[in-house]
Amino acid sequence: MTTKRLLRIEAADGELLGLWEMAPAGEAVYPPVLLMHGASFGSALFDLPVAGYSLMRELASGGRFVYAIDVRGYGASVAHGVMNAPPDAHLPFSRALHAVEDIGAAVSAILQRRAVQSIDLIGFSWGSITAGWYASGHIAEVRRLVLYAPLFAEKNAMWLRRIGDPADTRRLAGHFGAYRLITRDDVVARWDGDVAGDPRDVREDGVVDSLFETLAANDPRSGLCHPPAFRCPNGAFADLIKVFNGHPLYDPQTIRARVLLARGECDTTSTRTDMLGLEAAIGSNEKSCLEIAGGSHFLCIEKNHMHLYRAIAIFLAGS
């Protein structure tokens, strides 16, 4: 049986970060893999306590050590000074550049723990930006790269309306402080915002509650809010306002790892044209795109999630 534990690692600036480790039931036969989360839900998205809803467990059961980082301000790394201050006391916190550095700290820790030269890396949504950014500057450390629900540089009017300044959508709306509070209803609204049609067509009963309870359990202050809510950094929005205006945050031309880009075909945040634009910009000679039917932005915890899990496992295990 696979086992999971929380490690504490030190970032480049001395900040303590949470790194989850899931060990395989037997001997590891594949390189370790690191998962990087998106803007809202932290690493809990990759290991829900619902049967069959853990990408971490799926990959570990195939014979590898699986890691998931919570970059500063998220999940097991929420205990940061900025996150403990009132949200309006600081600018949007936990930007992509710092997340790239935190990924680097996690990679260094994994390389040392497992005595290997390189790892596989998976990034989701905003995490596809930070994972791709890291891979572009660390060719030797990344063997294979999966960018799920990838974002790169495409104007997205829907998102500019959501987070842009109404007077100038090239800027983030001024009401976003260091972080925001996310309730269960907010989780539903965010998910539903990327579902075309009836959410019951893609979402099983109980998954929302499991997701929210897992995320809230990582924030010791969640129970102090009425209704309960967990803290989530807003720095990703400050990054995404640029991306959704068509401006890339990094140059993928220097990526040399084998790359798989994957999205749900109904995803309105990660679009097909943006994915194809990123594929064209990636410098690797070995790259491919995959669209999975019946999936939205949160395909990894939707009814069709096993199609994604298996595609990732097959890609990472390839010769």
Salt bridges, closest charged atoms under 4 A:
ASP13 OD2 - ARG72 NH1 2.78
GLU15 OE1 - HIS80 NE2 3.65
GLU21 OE1 - ARG5 NE 3.12
GLU21 OE2 - ARG113 NE 3.19
GLU21 OE2 - ARG114 NH1 3.28
ASP47 OD2 - LYS4 NZ 2.70
ASP102 OD1 - ARG72 NH2 2.78
ASP120 OD2 - ARG64 NH1 3.13
ASP120 OD1 - ARG143 NE 2.89
ASP165 OD2 - ARG171 NH2 2.99
ASP168 OD1 - ARG170 NE 2.94
ASP168 OD2 - ARG171 NH1 3.43
ASP192 OD1 - ARG203 NH1 2.89
ASP194 OD2 - ARG190 NH1 2.90
ASP198 OD2 - ARG200 NH2 2.82
ASP209 OD1 - ARG184 NE 2.50
ASP219 OD1 - ARG231 NH2 2.63
ASP239 OD1 - ARG95 NE 2.81
ASP267 OD2 - HIS297 ND1 2.77
GLU286 OE1 - ARG258 NE 2.99
GLU291 OE2 - ARG263 NH1 2.50
GLU291 OE1 - ARG272 NE 3.21
